[in-house]
Amino acid sequence: MPREPPKYFGLQSSTDLYLKLLFDIERLRSGGGTKAVQYAAFDAAVTGSHILDWVLNELTPEAYLRLTGLRKGKKPPKDDPGPVMRFIERNGDELRGVNYCRQIANAVKHMKISLGRPMKNMAIGSTVKLQWTDKRITNAYAIAYIQLQPGGEKINAVELFQETAEQWRVFLEKEGLWVEQPPDD
């Protein structure tokens, strides 16, 4: 009997995608040039958002109904926002970062928000931070940021993605979706 060809670069569960998010965060945290930071931030947003796709696939029918309000495998009504948005709306307090990741990933990938309502006034970008000592620049490093209000504080995206990862870890464990990893990994 022929074997099924491997898919997904060996990723097999939402836990594997969670571990990829940690990898993306570490790339972002280690910085480097502006492009390295921009690419790592985009990857972290996409991964943080798409863990949800894997979760929805792995949930039991009962958990799917509880977390989305929809029956697993049934097509939602025509004007229904669908399982992703339903999940985010129902679980937004517990998984606040997922909606930010979705917004960022959609905005960068599609140049506009194509799923759900856009967050008004949110901006994302990258900049170079300068550290000064005695009127001299002693260090310069690139960061990706999220800004929630025009002219508001630029929050280092690492904080957002790290918080999102922590929220996902708690959720995966609580829902019984966490897959223990071999010690080598």
MARTI-81752 format. One line per 5 residues: their letters; for each residue x, y, z of C-alpha. Coordinates in pm, 1 decimal, padded with zeros to 6 digits. Example, Ala and Ser with C-alpha at 12.3 -4.5 7.8 and 13.67 -1.06 7.14 Angstrom:
as> 01230.0/-00450.0/00780.0  01367.0/-00106.0/00714.0;
***
This chain:
mprep> 00000.0/00000.0/00000.0  00155.2/00334.8/-00102.7  00212.6/00590.5/00169.7  00035.6/00925.7/00174.3  00281.1/01194.6/00061.7;
pkyfg> 00400.4/01418.3/00347.6  00227.3/01754.0/00379.9  00277.9/02077.2/00569.0  00660.7/02045.9/00596.1  00615.6/01790.1/00874.1;
lqsst> 00387.0/02007.2/01088.2  00110.8/01787.0/01223.6  -00082.2/01979.2/01488.3  -00173.3/02319.4/01624.3  00104.8/02260.6/01879.6;
dlylk> 00355.2/02244.1/01592.6  00226.9/02575.7/01458.9  00248.5/02721.2/01811.3  00615.5/02615.6/01821.1  00666.0/02786.6/01484.4;
llfdi> 00520.5/03103.7/01638.4  00783.6/03083.5/01913.4  01050.2/03045.3/01643.2  00914.0/03349.4/01455.6  00911.2/03553.3/01777.9;
erlrs> 01272.5/03460.0/01845.2  01368.4/03572.1/01493.0  01188.9/03900.4/01556.2  01347.2/03940.3/01899.1  01697.5/03884.4/01760.1;
gggtk> 01641.2/04179.4/01527.7  01896.5/04247.3/01263.6  01822.0/04483.2/00980.5  01489.2/04641.0/00905.3  01392.8/04378.0/00645.5;
avqya> 01472.2/04090.1/00883.1  01246.7/04248.6/01145.4  00968.4/04319.6/00895.6  00970.6/03963.5/00760.5  00983.2/03803.8/01105.9;
afdaa> 00694.1/04025.3/01225.6  00484.6/03929.6/00923.2  00561.4/03559.3/00976.2  00468.2/03584.5/01346.2  00136.7/03754.9/01260.9;
vtgsh> 00048.6/03493.7/00997.6  00144.5/03203.9/01225.4  -00032.8/03351.6/01529.6  -00346.5/03395.9/01320.9  -00340.9/03061.3/01142.1;
ildwv> -00300.6/02849.4/01454.0  -00677.2/02903.3/01465.7  -00726.1/02715.8/01136.1  -00546.8/02413.8/01281.5  -00739.7/02439.3/01609.2;
lnelt> -01075.0/02445.9/01427.7  -00972.3/02134.8/01236.4  -00867.1/01949.0/01553.3  -01164.0/02032.3/01776.7  -01422.9/01768.5/01857.7;
peayl> -01772.3/01847.4/01725.4  -01881.3/01938.1/02080.7  -01589.2/02177.1/02138.7  -01633.6/02326.9/01790.8  -01999.1/02404.7/01868.8;
rltgl> -01910.0/02549.6/02210.3  -01627.8/02769.0/02072.3  -01790.0/02885.1/01746.2  -02163.2/02833.8/01789.8  -02160.9/02636.0/01464.8;
rkgkk> -02186.0/02266.3/01389.4  -01861.3/02119.1/01263.4  -01881.1/02019.4/00898.5  -02199.9/02216.2/00833.2  -02188.4/02516.1/00602.9;
ppkdd> -02281.4/02836.0/00792.5  -02577.7/03044.1/00672.2  -02505.0/03283.4/00385.6  -02462.7/03604.0/00590.7  -02286.9/03432.3/00880.3;
pgpvm> -01930.1/03551.8/00948.8  -01810.6/03189.5/00962.1  -01617.4/02985.4/01216.3  -01301.1/03199.6/01230.7  -01482.0/03522.5/01314.5;
rfier> -01731.9/03343.2/01537.0  -01442.0/03189.0/01730.6  -01268.6/03526.4/01766.9  -01589.8/03696.4/01881.3  -01668.3/03424.4/02137.8;
ngdel> -01312.5/03380.3/02269.6  -01172.2/03730.8/02229.3  -01124.8/03788.4/02602.4  -00916.5/03473.7/02639.8  -00726.4/03506.7/02309.8;
rgvny> -00698.5/03884.6/02257.0  -00387.5/03859.8/02041.4  -00544.9/03640.3/01773.8  -00756.1/03922.9/01635.0  -00452.4/04154.3/01619.9;
crqia> -00256.7/03883.1/01439.1  -00546.1/03831.2/01197.4  -00566.8/04203.6/01130.0  -00192.0/04235.5/01069.5  -00164.7/03921.1/00856.7;
navkh> -00463.7/04020.3/00642.4  -00352.0/04380.5/00601.6  -00000.2/04286.7/00494.3  -00099.1/03988.2/00279.1  -00400.1/04138.4/00105.7;
mkisl> -00327.9/04512.2/00155.5  -00671.5/04537.2/00319.5  -00872.1/04347.4/00577.5  -01063.7/04079.5/00390.7  -01213.0/03885.7/00680.8;
grpmk> -01408.9/04049.4/00958.1  -01424.8/04410.8/01065.9  -01101.1/04611.7/01052.1  -00973.0/04766.8/01372.8  -01003.7/05139.3/01335.3;
nmaig> -00692.1/05351.7/01389.8  -00453.4/05054.6/01416.9  -00119.9/05099.5/01241.6  00175.5/04864.8/01201.2  00524.2/04938.9/01081.7;
stvkl> 00891.4/04923.5/01155.3  01138.2/05181.7/01273.3  01489.8/05215.5/01400.1  01526.2/05292.3/01770.9  01826.6/05492.7/01880.7;
qwtdk> 01988.8/05476.9/02221.4  02175.0/05785.1/02337.3  02446.6/05837.3/02596.5  02581.7/06187.8/02657.3  02437.2/06325.1/02332.0;
ritna> 02589.4/06039.9/02130.7  02415.8/05747.7/01964.6  02546.5/05435.3/02134.8  02312.8/05179.7/01979.8  02060.4/05150.7/01697.8;
yaiay> 01822.9/04862.1/01637.6  01519.5/04789.8/01422.6  01180.9/04701.9/01569.8  00840.7/04618.5/01428.3  00559.4/04794.7/01608.2;
iqlqp> 00185.0/04817.4/01643.9  00018.7/05150.7/01716.0  -00341.0/05145.6/01837.3  -00419.4/05518.9/01819.2  -00296.1/05781.8/01572.2;
ggeki> 00005.0/05945.4/01732.0  -00014.2/05693.2/02017.9  00262.5/05485.7/02166.5  00440.3/05245.5/01930.8  00431.0/04907.1/02103.0;
navel> 00708.4/04664.6/02013.8  00542.6/04382.5/01820.1  00745.1/04124.4/02014.7  00525.9/04199.9/02318.0  00205.5/04142.9/02119.5;
fqeta> 00324.9/03816.7/01966.1  00469.4/03686.4/02294.9  00139.0/03757.1/02470.1  -00047.3/03584.6/02185.4  00178.6/03279.3/02214.3;
eqwrv> 00114.5/03260.0/02589.0  -00261.2/03283.6/02528.1  -00243.8/03004.8/02267.6  -00041.9/02779.2/02500.4  -00300.0/02813.1/02778.8;
fleke> -00585.5/02753.4/02532.3  -00425.6/02445.7/02371.3  -00363.2/02288.8/02711.5  -00712.8/02372.6/02840.3  -00880.9/02227.8/02530.8;
glwve> -00669.1/01910.8/02535.1  -00500.3/01998.0/02204.2  -00147.1/02027.7/02339.1  00080.4/01760.1/02194.0  00385.0/01680.2/02409.1;
qppdd> 00707.8/01715.0/02216.2  01002.8/01475.7/02221.9  01296.7/01605.6/02429.4  01508.1/01664.5/02115.2  01261.0/01920.6/01981.3;
***
